[in-house]
Amino acid sequence: MRMRTYHIAVCCVVLAAGCTQPAGPGLGGGSDPGRFTHSAVRKSVAPWDGEAIRLFLAEAPLDERKTGPHVEIFVYLPASSLSNQQVRLEGKETRKKGAALWVEGDKRTELAWAEIAFEAVRDGEPVVGKYKVALPDGKQAQGRFQAKWWASEGPGG
């Protein structure tokens, strides 16, 4: 009887230890790119001419000159301040944080919300992180991204 109690106690300790392990930075663990397997990032300009970044997430390969349907996330902060930070954008564009859009051709639709968890953000190195977004069709998408840098745009970028 003592041995059975000992084994049950050990199993409970092992189970509890496994359930309390951190899932990694921001938005949970996992290495799956999810729905959006292609990504890019560029330095941009906030509405008040401050520094910002634009993150592009797409199902198809991206091109700087022309992109197909994609999620576009503006974060109104300098790239240098985003390492190991999580940003949540809700509803309409806010002058403080940024904006999250679904872009298809000339049509731009605001997303209900978007969360981005950045890992290290360094010039010239891919920007790695996790995303979770609420799409216009009511579905959610989440996964990881490894965004290549595109040329900066505007005076803040």
C-alpha positions as CSV (number, residue, x, y, z in Angstrom):
1,M,0.0,0.0,0.0
2,R,2.9,2.4,0.8
3,M,4.5,1.7,-2.5
4,R,1.3,2.5,-4.4
5,T,0.9,5.8,-2.5
6,Y,4.5,6.6,-3.3
7,H,4.0,6.0,-7.0
8,I,0.8,8.1,-7.1
9,A,2.6,10.9,-5.3
10,V,5.5,10.8,-7.8
11,C,3.2,10.8,-10.8
12,C,1.3,13.8,-9.4
13,V,4.6,15.7,-8.8
14,V,5.8,14.9,-12.4
15,L,2.4,15.9,-13.9
16,A,2.4,19.2,-11.9
17,A,5.9,20.0,-13.0
18,G,5.1,19.4,-16.6
19,C,2.0,21.6,-16.5
20,T,3.8,24.5,-15.0
21,Q,6.6,24.8,-17.5
22,P,6.6,28.2,-19.3
23,A,5.3,28.1,-22.8
24,G,7.9,30.5,-24.2
25,P,7.7,34.3,-24.7
26,G,4.2,35.7,-25.2
27,L,1.2,34.0,-26.8
28,G,2.1,30.4,-25.8
29,G,4.5,27.9,-27.1
30,G,4.8,26.1,-30.4
31,S,6.9,26.5,-33.6
32,D,4.1,26.2,-36.2
33,P,4.0,29.1,-38.6
34,G,0.2,28.7,-38.7
35,R,-1.9,30.1,-41.6
36,F,0.6,32.9,-42.5
37,T,3.8,31.2,-43.6
38,H,5.4,34.3,-45.2
39,S,6.3,37.5,-43.4
40,A,8.3,40.7,-43.8
41,V,8.9,43.8,-41.7
42,R,9.9,47.4,-42.5
43,K,10.6,50.6,-40.6
44,S,7.9,53.0,-41.2
45,V,6.3,56.3,-39.9
46,A,3.6,56.8,-37.3
47,P,0.9,59.3,-38.1
48,W,2.7,62.0,-36.1
49,D,6.0,61.3,-38.0
50,G,7.5,59.2,-35.2
51,E,9.2,55.9,-35.7
52,A,7.1,52.8,-36.4
53,I,7.2,49.4,-38.0
54,R,5.0,47.5,-40.4
55,L,4.7,43.8,-40.1
56,F,3.3,41.8,-43.1
57,L,1.9,38.3,-42.7
58,A,0.7,36.4,-45.7
59,E,-0.2,32.9,-47.0
60,A,1.6,33.5,-50.3
61,P,5.2,34.8,-50.9
62,L,5.5,38.5,-50.4
63,D,7.0,41.0,-52.7
64,E,7.9,44.7,-51.8
65,R,6.3,46.0,-54.9
66,K,3.0,44.1,-54.9
67,T,1.5,41.8,-52.3
68,G,-1.5,39.6,-52.3
69,P,-4.0,39.3,-49.5
70,H,-2.3,39.8,-46.1
71,V,-2.4,41.0,-42.6
72,E,-0.6,44.3,-42.1
73,I,0.2,45.4,-38.5
74,F,1.5,48.9,-37.8
75,V,3.2,49.3,-34.4
76,Y,3.8,53.0,-33.5
77,L,7.1,52.3,-31.7
78,P,10.7,52.3,-32.8
79,A,12.0,48.8,-33.8
80,S,14.7,49.1,-31.2
81,S,12.2,49.2,-28.4
82,L,10.3,46.0,-29.4
83,S,12.7,43.3,-28.4
84,N,11.0,40.8,-26.1
85,Q,7.8,42.9,-26.0
86,Q,4.2,41.9,-26.6
87,V,1.8,44.3,-28.3
88,R,-2.0,44.0,-28.4
89,L,-4.0,46.2,-30.8
90,E,-7.8,46.4,-30.5
91,G,-10.3,47.6,-32.9
92,K,-9.8,51.0,-34.5
93,E,-6.4,52.5,-35.0
94,T,-5.0,54.2,-31.9
95,R,-2.5,57.0,-32.0
96,K,-0.7,55.4,-29.1
97,K,-0.2,51.8,-30.2
98,G,-0.9,51.2,-33.9
99,A,-3.3,49.4,-36.2
100,A,-4.1,45.9,-37.6
101,L,-5.6,45.5,-41.0
102,W,-6.6,42.8,-43.5
103,V,-5.5,44.0,-46.9
104,E,-6.9,42.6,-50.1
105,G,-6.2,44.6,-53.2
106,D,-7.3,48.2,-52.5
107,K,-9.6,47.2,-49.7
108,R,-8.3,47.6,-46.1
109,T,-10.4,46.2,-43.3
110,E,-9.6,46.8,-39.6
111,L,-9.1,43.7,-37.6
112,A,-11.0,43.3,-34.3
113,W,-7.7,42.7,-32.5
114,A,-4.2,41.5,-33.0
115,E,-1.4,40.3,-30.6
116,I,2.2,40.2,-31.5
117,A,5.0,38.9,-29.3
118,F,8.4,39.9,-30.5
119,E,11.6,38.1,-29.7
120,A,14.9,39.9,-30.4
121,V,14.5,42.8,-32.9
122,R,17.8,43.8,-34.5
123,D,18.6,45.6,-37.7
124,G,19.6,43.3,-40.5
125,E,18.5,40.1,-38.7
126,P,15.2,38.4,-39.2
127,V,12.5,39.5,-36.8
128,V,11.1,36.5,-35.0
129,G,7.9,36.3,-32.9
130,K,4.4,35.0,-32.6
131,Y,1.1,36.4,-33.8
132,K,-2.6,35.9,-33.0
133,V,-5.2,37.8,-35.0
134,A,-9.0,38.0,-35.3
135,L,-9.7,38.0,-39.1
136,P,-12.7,39.8,-40.7
137,D,-14.4,36.5,-41.4
138,G,-14.6,35.8,-37.7
139,K,-11.9,33.2,-37.6
140,Q,-8.7,33.5,-35.7
141,A,-5.2,32.7,-36.8
142,Q,-2.0,32.2,-34.8
143,G,1.5,31.0,-35.3
144,R,5.1,32.1,-35.5
145,F,6.8,34.4,-38.0
146,Q,10.4,35.0,-39.1
147,A,10.1,38.3,-41.0
148,K,12.8,39.5,-43.4
149,W,13.6,43.2,-43.4
150,W,12.4,45.3,-46.4
151,A,13.6,48.8,-47.2
152,S,12.5,51.5,-44.8
153,E,9.8,54.0,-45.9
154,G,9.4,57.6,-45.0
155,P,11.4,59.9,-42.8
156,G,10.8,57.9,-39.6
157,G,11.8,54.7,-41.1
